[in-house]
Amino acid sequence: MKTTGRKTKAEASAFDAEGYQTNLRRLNRTPLPDLAVTTAKPFAWGGARAGAGRKPSGRQPVLLRLTPKTVRHLRTTARKQGKTLSHLAEELLASA
């Protein structure tokens, strides 16, 4: 693109009380649409869907306060047996 040699002086920026620029006419050399004429279309994608999300397992979350020694023992035992902490704790509590 060949320039004409004339430089246009940029318009001074004006901001409102919240700090938003109010006299913005172009963005990246593209004119902005007239918001008074433009109508908004709702998105046709995204949002909540029926059946989405984690399926209920019937199990309840529980918070326990254990000593570091007990936690180390549980983790070590679970790792050796190839189980999760939850499965191991459930087995140990059910057998007690």
Summary of the structure (lengths in Angstrom):
residues: 96
radius of gyration: 31.3
end to end distance: 82.6
largest distance: 89.2
contacts: 95
relative contact order: 0.06
helix: 26%
strand: 6%
